[in-house]
Amino acid sequence: MEYIRVTNENIEKEHICCAISNNNDIQVSSKKAWLSERFEDGLVFLKSTERGKCFIEYIPAENAWNPILADGYMYIDCLWVAGSFKGHGYSTDLLDACIEDSKDKGKKGLCILASAKKKPFLADPKFLKYKGFRVCDEADNGIQLWYYPFDENVELPKFKECAKQPYIEEKGYVLYYTSQCPFNAKYVPVIEDIAKEKSVQFKAIHLQSKEEAQNAPTPITTYALFLDGDYITNEQMNDKRFLKLLEKQSFNNTER
């Protein structure tokens, strides 16, 4: 497999693995705009030269859009290998490239979000454990911070206090999200329209700066949905998923 690093010099002509379409697609343009603004913060986007979901995205933890304290670490935004690319060792290739690059840059190690059991859009804990990652912190909603140290005598990364107990005071559905995930550009307006049509209380909070994301009340900032103050999911909602969630909530309220 051949890999290429996406930069501001080639981003217009390269496909973005998590949103494969043309540059006029709102998902693609949103993601590329977000990436372009992060490259100067040290973000690296390394991907397969073939079209498909096979890439790793990482950034110095000080510049990560997550409420973590991990100075000197490299934070992995996403490591995603799917479809026909699975089972060929490409995840290891990408992770090894990240490790080598991070060591060359003098980092203490790597960190990444996961959970005890695999959740959508989060790293596979079995793969992380196999590769030598360990859990160094955990929020009350089960989201874990994993780390891979390059030296055993390093300070462990941890969540900021604002993210340790994911809870907010606002009622109804409240969504925190960033433009890091391309699907948000398409589907957040969709579920906003559905909520309005169904007269459901819904508020979307678009985190648009590193500072906002680093002080969010949730370990996951790409997509964190709350209901009546409680965190419920990080899984991106399309129209069908959101309608199913509303139906389930309506049923639960009827049963009470």
C-alpha positions as CSV (number, residue, x, y, z in Angstrom):
1,M,0.0,0.0,0.0
2,E,1.2,3.5,-0.8
3,Y,0.3,6.4,1.4
4,I,0.3,10.2,0.9
5,R,0.3,13.1,3.3
6,V,-2.4,15.6,2.6
7,T,-1.2,19.3,2.9
8,N,-2.4,22.7,1.8
9,E,-0.5,22.2,-1.4
10,N,-2.4,19.1,-2.5
11,I,-5.7,19.1,-0.5
12,E,-7.8,20.4,-3.4
13,K,-6.9,17.4,-5.6
14,E,-6.7,14.7,-3.0
15,H,-9.8,12.8,-1.8
16,I,-10.6,12.9,1.9
17,C,-11.2,9.3,3.1
18,C,-14.0,9.9,5.5
19,A,-16.0,11.8,2.9
20,I,-15.5,10.5,-0.6
21,S,-17.1,12.8,-3.1
22,N,-16.2,16.0,-5.1
23,N,-15.1,19.2,-3.7
24,N,-18.6,20.8,-4.2
25,D,-20.1,18.4,-1.7
26,I,-20.8,20.2,1.6
27,Q,-19.3,17.3,3.6
28,V,-16.0,17.4,1.6
29,S,-15.7,21.2,1.5
30,S,-16.4,21.5,5.3
31,K,-13.8,18.8,6.2
32,K,-11.2,20.3,3.8
33,A,-11.7,23.8,5.2
34,W,-11.3,22.4,8.8
35,L,-8.1,20.5,7.8
36,S,-6.6,23.5,6.0
37,E,-6.9,25.6,9.1
38,R,-5.3,22.9,11.3
39,F,-2.2,22.1,9.3
40,E,-0.4,25.1,10.8
41,D,-1.2,23.6,14.3
42,G,0.8,20.5,13.3
43,L,-2.1,18.3,12.1
44,V,-1.1,15.4,9.9
45,F,-3.5,13.6,7.6
46,L,-1.9,10.5,6.1
47,K,-4.0,8.3,3.8
48,S,-4.0,5.6,1.2
49,T,-3.4,6.7,-2.4
50,E,-6.4,4.5,-3.3
51,R,-9.9,5.8,-2.8
52,G,-11.5,4.5,0.4
53,K,-11.5,4.7,4.2
54,C,-7.8,4.1,5.1
55,F,-6.2,7.0,6.9
56,I,-4.9,8.4,10.2
57,E,-5.3,12.0,11.4
58,Y,-3.2,13.2,14.4
59,I,-2.2,16.5,15.9
60,P,0.0,17.7,18.9
61,A,-2.2,17.2,21.9
62,E,-1.9,20.9,23.0
63,N,-3.7,21.7,19.8
64,A,-6.3,18.9,19.9
65,W,-9.9,19.9,19.8
66,N,-10.7,17.9,23.0
67,P,-10.6,18.7,26.7
68,I,-7.5,16.8,27.6
69,L,-4.3,17.6,29.4
70,A,-1.5,15.9,27.5
71,D,1.3,18.3,26.9
72,G,4.1,16.7,24.9
73,Y,1.9,14.0,23.5
74,M,0.5,13.4,20.0
75,Y,-3.2,13.0,19.9
76,I,-4.8,10.8,17.3
77,D,-8.1,12.3,16.0
78,C,-9.0,9.3,13.9
79,L,-7.5,6.0,12.7
80,W,-10.0,4.5,10.3
81,V,-9.5,1.5,8.0
82,A,-12.7,0.0,6.6
83,G,-14.2,-1.9,3.8
84,S,-11.9,-3.8,1.5
85,F,-8.9,-2.3,3.3
86,K,-9.5,-4.2,6.5
87,G,-7.4,-7.2,7.4
88,H,-4.3,-6.3,5.5
89,G,-2.3,-4.7,8.2
90,Y,-2.9,-1.1,7.0
91,S,-3.9,0.1,10.5
92,T,-0.5,-1.0,11.7
93,D,1.2,0.7,8.8
94,L,-0.6,4.0,9.6
95,L,0.0,3.7,13.4
96,D,3.7,2.9,12.9
97,A,4.1,5.9,10.7
98,C,2.5,8.1,13.4
99,I,4.8,6.6,16.0
100,E,7.9,7.2,13.9
101,D,6.8,10.8,13.1
102,S,5.9,11.6,16.7
103,K,9.2,10.3,18.0
104,D,11.1,12.3,15.4
105,K,9.2,15.4,16.7
106,G,10.3,14.6,20.3
107,K,6.9,13.6,21.6
108,K,6.4,11.7,24.9
109,G,3.9,9.3,23.3
110,L,0.4,9.0,21.8
111,C,-3.1,9.3,23.1
112,I,-6.5,8.6,21.7
113,L,-10.1,8.2,22.7
114,A,-11.8,4.8,23.0
115,S,-14.0,2.9,25.4
116,A,-14.1,-0.5,27.2
117,K,-16.3,-1.8,24.4
118,K,-16.1,-0.7,20.8
119,K,-18.3,2.3,20.1
120,P,-19.0,3.8,16.7
121,F,-16.5,6.4,15.5
122,L,-14.0,5.5,18.3
123,A,-10.9,3.4,18.2
124,D,-11.2,-0.3,18.7
125,P,-9.9,-1.0,22.3
126,K,-8.8,-4.6,21.3
127,F,-6.5,-3.2,18.6
128,L,-5.2,-0.5,21.0
129,K,-4.5,-3.0,23.7
130,Y,-2.8,-5.4,21.2
131,K,-0.5,-2.5,20.1
132,G,0.5,-1.6,23.6
133,F,-1.9,1.2,24.5
134,R,-3.2,1.5,28.0
135,V,-6.1,3.3,29.7
136,C,-5.0,6.4,31.6
137,D,-8.3,8.1,32.4
138,E,-12.0,7.5,32.1
139,A,-15.0,9.9,32.2
140,D,-18.3,9.0,33.9
141,N,-19.9,8.1,30.6
142,G,-17.4,5.4,29.9
143,I,-15.3,7.3,27.4
144,Q,-11.6,6.4,28.0
145,L,-8.4,8.2,27.3
146,W,-5.7,5.7,26.1
147,Y,-2.0,6.3,25.8
148,Y,1.1,4.8,24.3
149,P,4.3,6.1,26.0
150,F,7.7,6.3,24.4
151,D,9.2,6.3,27.9
152,E,7.9,4.8,31.0
153,N,8.8,7.8,33.1
154,V,6.3,10.3,31.6
155,E,3.3,12.1,33.1
156,L,0.1,10.4,32.0
157,P,-2.5,12.3,29.9
158,K,-5.8,13.0,31.6
159,F,-9.2,14.6,30.9
160,K,-9.8,18.1,32.0
161,E,-12.3,18.4,34.9
162,C,-15.0,19.9,32.6
163,A,-15.1,16.5,30.7
164,K,-14.9,14.1,33.6
165,Q,-18.6,14.2,34.4
166,P,-20.4,14.8,31.1
167,Y,-23.5,16.6,32.2
168,I,-25.2,19.9,31.3
169,E,-28.0,22.0,32.8
170,E,-30.0,22.5,29.6
171,K,-33.1,20.5,29.0
172,G,-34.1,18.9,25.7
173,Y,-31.7,17.7,23.1
174,V,-28.4,19.5,23.0
175,L,-25.7,18.7,20.5
176,Y,-22.0,19.7,20.7
177,Y,-20.2,19.2,17.5
178,T,-17.2,20.3,15.4
179,S,-16.4,20.4,11.7
180,Q,-13.8,17.8,12.2
181,C,-16.4,15.2,11.2
182,P,-17.6,15.9,7.6
183,F,-21.0,14.2,8.2
184,N,-22.0,17.0,10.5
185,A,-22.1,19.6,7.7
186,K,-24.8,17.5,6.0
187,Y,-26.8,16.0,8.8
188,V,-26.9,18.5,11.7
189,P,-29.2,20.8,9.6
190,V,-31.3,17.7,8.8
191,I,-31.9,16.8,12.4
192,E,-32.5,20.5,13.3
193,D,-35.3,20.5,10.7
194,I,-36.8,17.3,12.0
195,A,-36.7,18.6,15.6
196,K,-38.5,21.8,14.5
197,E,-41.1,19.8,12.5
198,K,-41.7,17.5,15.5
199,S,-41.7,20.4,18.0
200,V,-38.8,18.8,19.8
201,Q,-36.6,21.0,21.9
202,F,-33.2,20.9,20.2
203,K,-30.1,23.0,20.3
204,A,-26.9,22.6,18.3
205,I,-23.7,24.1,19.6
206,H,-21.1,24.3,16.9
207,L,-17.6,24.4,18.5
208,Q,-15.6,26.6,16.2
209,S,-12.3,27.1,17.9
210,K,-9.7,25.0,19.7
211,E,-10.4,26.9,22.9
212,E,-14.2,26.2,22.8
213,A,-13.5,22.5,22.2
214,Q,-10.9,22.2,24.9
215,N,-13.4,23.4,27.5
216,A,-16.4,21.5,26.3
217,P,-18.4,19.4,28.8
218,T,-17.7,16.2,27.0
219,P,-14.6,14.1,26.1
220,I,-15.8,13.7,22.6
221,T,-16.3,16.9,20.8
222,T,-16.8,15.8,17.2
223,Y,-20.3,14.8,18.1
224,A,-21.8,14.6,21.6
225,L,-25.6,14.5,22.0
226,F,-27.2,15.2,25.4
227,L,-30.8,14.8,26.5
228,D,-32.2,16.6,29.5
229,G,-28.6,17.1,30.7
230,D,-27.4,13.6,30.3
231,Y,-25.0,12.4,27.6
232,I,-26.5,9.8,25.4
233,T,-24.4,9.1,22.3
234,N,-21.4,10.1,20.1
235,E,-23.0,8.3,17.1
236,Q,-23.7,10.8,14.3
237,M,-27.4,11.0,13.6
238,N,-28.9,11.0,10.1
239,D,-32.6,11.5,9.6
240,K,-33.5,7.8,10.2
241,R,-31.4,7.4,13.3
242,F,-32.8,10.6,14.8
243,L,-36.4,9.7,14.1
244,K,-35.8,6.3,15.7
245,L,-34.3,8.0,18.7
246,L,-37.3,10.3,19.1
247,E,-39.6,7.3,18.8
248,K,-37.7,5.4,21.4
249,Q,-37.7,8.4,23.8
250,S,-41.5,8.9,23.2
251,F,-42.1,5.2,24.1
252,N,-40.0,5.4,27.2
253,N,-41.9,8.5,28.4
254,T,-45.2,6.7,27.8
255,E,-44.0,3.7,29.8
256,R,-43.2,5.9,32.8
